[in-house]
Amino acid sequence: MTQPATRPFTPCKGQTACRDDGTTCLTCGRSLAEIERTRQLIDALADLAVAEGYDNVGEFAAYVAAKVEKKVRHRRE
């Protein structure tokens, strides 16, 4: 299976800065589908943290971020 070419991630500048052409945000350059999927994943992680009553949300977020980085590096090898 071939991997897609890598590209830098550009975070959203906020919904008030977002301008789009119907498929892509003209501010950050990401597709609207990618932005929506990212929002869904973040919402699911936030829901999990709230449901579990984590009081150390920063540690949870750091753990998730580290795991994502590790998995991406592994899958690219």
PAFI-26125 format. One line per 4 residues: number of its first residue (from 1); their letters; for each residue y, z, x of N, C-alpha, C. Coordinates in pm, 1 decimal, always signed. Example, Ala and Ser with C-alpha at 12.3 -4.5 7.8 and 13.67 -1.06 7.14 Angstrom:
<pts>
1	as	-569.0:+780.0:+1319.0:-450.0:+780.0:+1230.0:-330.0:+780.0:+1320.0; -225.0:+708.0:+1285.0:-106.0:+714.0:+1367.0:+3.0:+787.0:+1290.0
</pts>
This chain:
<pts>
1	mtqp	-118.3:+0.0:+84.7:+0.0:+0.0:+0.0:+124.4:+0.0:+89.1; +216.5:-92.9:+64.8:+337.7:-98.7:+145.7:+442.6:-4.6:+89.5; +516.6:+55.1:+179.1:+621.9:+148.9:+141.5:+752.9:+72.3:+123.6; +836.4:+114.7:+28.3:+967.2:+50.4:+16.5:+1052.9:+83.9:+138.0
5	atrp	+1148.8:-0.6:+166.7:+1241.1:+25.5:+277.4:+1317.3:+154.9:+249.7; +1345.3:+228.9:+354.9:+1420.7:+352.4:+336.0:+1568.9:+320.6:+324.8; +1639.9:+410.8:+263.2:+1784.8:+398.6:+247.9:+1840.1:+539.7:+237.2; +1966.3:+558.1:+266.0:+2022.2:+692.0:+255.3:+2038.1:+733.1:+108.3
9	ftpc	+2021.9:+861.4:+83.4:+2046.7:+915.9:-49.7:+2195.2:+947.4:-59.7; +2255.9:+906.2:-169.3:+2395.6:+938.0:-195.1:+2401.3:+1023.9:-321.0; +2443.0:+1149.0:-306.9:+2447.3:+1236.0:-424.5:+2555.6:+1192.3:-523.4; +2535.9:+1232.8:-647.8:+2636.5:+1206.1:-750.7:+2765.8:+1278.1:-715.7
13	kgqt	+2874.1:+1218.2:-752.8:+3005.2:+1280.3:-734.7:+3046.6:+1355.1:-861.2; +2955.9:+1358.8:-959.7:+2984.0:+1422.1:-1088.3:+2998.1:+1318.0:-1196.2; +2960.9:+1357.5:-1317.9:+2962.3:+1260.6:-1428.2:+3101.2:+1203.9:-1454.1; +3206.5:+1279.2:-1424.5:+3341.1:+1226.6:-1448.7:+3378.0:+1118.2:-1348.4
17	acrd	+3310.3:+1115.2:-1231.9:+3336.8:+1012.2:-1130.6:+3249.2:+890.0:-1150.4; +3145.9:+902.9:-1233.9:+3047.4:+796.5:-1250.1:+3106.2:+678.3:-1327.0; +3091.6:+561.0:-1268.4:+3124.5:+435.4:-1335.5:+3001.7:+348.1:-1318.1; +2962.5:+279.7:-1422.6:+2840.6:+200.6:-1408.7:+2856.0:+63.1:-1469.9
21	dgtt	+2760.7:-22.2:-1431.3:+2758.6:-158.6:-1483.2:+2645.5:-176.8:-1583.9; +2591.5:-64.8:-1632.8:+2481.4:-70.2:-1727.9:+2346.2:-47.0:-1663.8; +2336.4:-66.0:-1533.9:+2210.6:-41.7:-1463.1:+2228.8:+42.6:-1337.2; +2348.1:+37.9:-1278.0:+2374.6:+106.0:-1151.3:+2506.1:+181.3:-1158.1
25	cltc	+2509.3:+299.6:-1095.2:+2634.7:+372.1:-1080.9:+2715.1:+303.3:-971.7; +2835.6:+264.7:-1002.4:+2919.2:+194.8:-905.3:+2980.7:+290.8:-804.4; +2972.1:+421.8:-829.5:+3027.3:+521.2:-737.8:+2926.8:+558.7:-629.3; +2802.6:+591.4:-668.8:+2702.6:+633.9:-568.7:+2604.2:+523.2:-533.5
29	grsl	+2596.0:+417.1:-614.3:+2508.0:+305.1:-584.8:+2364.4:+322.3:-630.9; +2332.4:+436.4:-693.3:+2195.3:+457.5:-739.3:+2178.8:+399.7:-879.7; +2054.7:+362.5:-911.5:+2029.6:+309.1:-1045.3:+2041.5:+422.0:-1147.9; +2077.3:+386.0:-1268.4:+2087.8:+485.8:-1375.0:+1951.4:+545.9:-1404.9
33	aeie	+1844.7:+466.9:-1390.3:+1708.8:+518.0:-1411.2:+1676.6:+624.0:-1306.1; +1713.5:+599.4:-1180.4:+1690.4:+696.7:-1073.2:+1768.2:+825.3:-1099.4; +1892.7:+811.8:-1140.9:+1976.2:+928.8:-1170.3:+1914.9:+1010.1:-1283.2; +1869.6:+943.4:-1388.8:+1809.1:+1013.1:-1503.2:+1680.6:+1083.5:-1462.3
37	rtrq	+1597.8:+1016.4:-1385.1:+1471.8:+1077.8:-1339.4:+1499.7:+1201.7:-1253.8; +1597.3:+1192.5:-1166.3:+1635.3:+1306.7:-1082.1:+1682.8:+1422.3:-1169.4; +1765.6:+1392.8:-1267.9:+1813.9:+1497.8:-1359.2:+1698.7:+1564.0:-1434.2; +1601.8:+1483.4:-1477.5:+1486.0:+1538.9:-1548.4:+1406.7:+1633.4:-1458.3
41	lida	+1385.8:+1593.0:-1333.9:+1311.1:+1676.7:-1240.8:+1386.3:+1806.6:-1210.0; +1517.2:+1797.5:-1191.0:+1597.9:+1917.2:-1165.8:+1595.7:+2008.7:-1287.7; +1608.0:+1951.7:-1407.2:+1602.1:+2032.2:-1530.1:+1467.8:+2104.0:-1542.0; +1357.9:+2034.3:-1508.7:+1225.5:+2095.1:-1516.4:+1213.1:+2210.5:-1417.7
45	ladl	+1266.0:+2194.1:-1296.0:+1262.3:+2302.6:-1197.7:+1348.9:+2420.2:-1241.8; +1465.3:+2391.8:-1298.8:+1551.9:+2498.8:-1348.6:+1484.2:+2572.1:-1464.1; +1420.3:+2498.2:-1553.9:+1347.9:+2560.8:-1664.7:+1237.2:+2652.2:-1612.9; +1165.7:+2608.6:-1508.6:+1060.1:+2690.1:-1450.4:+1116.7:+2820.0:-1392.5
49	avae	+1225.7:+2809.5:-1316.9:+1286.9:+2928.6:-1256.6:+1333.0:+3027.2:-1363.1; +1390.8:+2977.2:-1471.3:+1436.1:+3064.2:-1580.6:+1316.4:+3125.5:-1653.1; +1216.4:+3043.5:-1684.9:+1098.3:+3092.2:-1757.0:+1024.3:+3199.3:-1677.5; +1021.4:+3184.5:-1545.1:+951.8:+3281.4:-1460.7:+1039.9:+3401.4:-1426.5
53	gydn	+1167.2:+3393.9:-1460.4:+1259.0:+3505.4:-1437.5:+1291.7:+3529.1:-1291.0; +1289.5:+3424.4:-1208.8:+1320.0:+3441.4:-1067.2:+1462.4:+3492.2:-1049.4; +1477.5:+3600.6:-974.2:+1612.7:+3648.5:-946.2:+1661.0:+3600.4:-809.7; +1571.7:+3537.6:-732.9:+1607.5:+3480.8:-602.7:+1600.7:+3327.6:-609.9
57	vgef	+1686.2:+3272.6:-691.8:+1684.9:+3128.2:-718.0:+1710.7:+3047.9:-591.1; +1794.5:+3098.5:-503.3:+1821.2:+3028.1:-378.0:+1695.3:+3012.4:-294.6; +1613.3:+3117.3:-290.1:+1487.9:+3109.7:-215.2:+1392.2:+3010.0:-280.3; +1386.5:+3010.3:-413.7:+1303.0:+2913.8:-486.2:+1349.1:+2771.2:-455.1
61	aayv	+1480.3:+2746.5:-461.6:+1533.5:+2612.0:-434.8:+1505.9:+2569.3:-290.9; +1520.5:+2661.3:-196.3:+1493.2:+2629.5:-56.5:+1345.4:+2596.8:-36.4; +1257.1:+2671.5:-103.9:+1113.2:+2645.5:-96.3:+1081.0:+2506.0:-148.9; +1135.3:+2472.1:-264.6:+1111.6:+2340.8:-324.9:+1164.7:+2230.7:-232.5
65	aakv	+1284.6:+2249.1:-178.4:+1342.7:+2148.1:-89.5:+1255.8:+2127.7:+34.1; +1207.9:+2236.2:+94.2:+1123.6:+2225.8:+213.8:+992.1:+2155.3:+181.7; +933.4:+2185.8:+66.7:+806.9:+2121.9:+27.4:+826.6:+1972.4:+2.9; +937.0:+1935.9:-59.3:+964.8:+1793.8:-84.0:+978.0:+1720.4:+49.0
69	ekkv	+1055.9:+1776.8:+142.8:+1071.6:+1712.4:+273.5:+937.2:+1694.5:+342.4; +854.0:+1797.1:+339.9:+723.0:+1792.5:+405.9:+634.7:+1684.6:+342.4; +631.8:+1678.0:+210.2:+547.7:+1580.0:+141.6:+595.2:+1436.9:+167.6; +725.6:+1416.4:+168.5:+778.6:+1281.9:+194.6:+743.3:+1237.7:+336.7
73	rhrr	+763.1:+1326.8:+433.4:+727.9:+1291.2:+571.4:+579.2:+1257.1:+581.6; +495.2:+1338.6:+519.2:+350.6:+1315.6:+524.1:+313.1:+1182.3:+459.4; +372.2:+1150.7:+346.0:+337.5:+1027.6:+274.6:+386.5:+903.3:+348.4; +491.3:+918.5:+428.8:+542.9:+804.6:+504.0:+463.1:+776.3:+630.6
77	e	+384.5:+872.3:+674.3:+305.7:+853.3:+797.2:+192.2:+756.0:+777.0
</pts>
